[in-house]
Amino acid sequence: MEEVILVPKPGIPKADLFVKHAEEDYGINRKELKTLRYEICLSYSTARLTVESDQVPQALRKKTSIKSGP
């Protein structure tokens, strides 16, 4: 089974400690959440690839475009 695990970003002071406490207090990396995050990422990736496909009509791509960035 595929999973997405939350880990601290390197170079951020105290990030390891923050994630450690979030795991202990809130269970942010428990099995069901890791699996759910993977399923959401897979759905997003599939939607994005579909919308960006040349086989999807331009009007539909524009209507359903996924915005990236701010």
N, C-alpha and C positions, 0 to 999 in steps of 0.2 A: 504494500500500500504506500502511496506517495503522501508526503507530509511537508508542511512549511513550518519551520521552527523559527521563533523570534530570538535573535541574538543581539548583543550590544554592538553598536557601530564602533569600529576601532578609532582610537584617537579622541574619544569623548571621555573626559574625566568622570569617574564614578559610574559610568554606564554599566560596567560589570556588576557592581553592587545593586544598582537600580533593577536590572533584569533579574538578578538572583532573588531579590525581595519580591518582585512581581510574580516570579514563579512560585515562591513559597506561600505568599499571601493570597494570590488570585488564581494561581494555576494556569498562567498564560500559555504554557506549553504542554498542557495535558492532551492526551491522545485525541479526543474528539475535536478540540480546537485546531490542532495541527492538521487533521484531516479536512476539517471545514475550510480552513485557509487555503489548502491545496485545491479543493473543489471550486472555490471562488476564483482563484488565480487561473485555473483551467478554463472556467466559463468566460472570464474576461479576455483571456488570450484567444479563445475561439471566436468570440464576438469581434474582437479587433481584427483578426486575420480575415474574417468573413467580410467585414465592412471595407477593408482595404483591398480586397480582391478586385482585379480588373473585370471579373465575370459578374460582379454586382453592378447594376446600372448606376450611372453617376448621380441621378436624382435621388435614388435610395441611399447611396453612400452619403450624400450631403445631408439628407434628412436624419440619418441615424449616426452621423459622425461622432466619434469618440474624441473628446477634447483631451489633449495632453499638455501638461504644464499649466502655469497660472493664466 
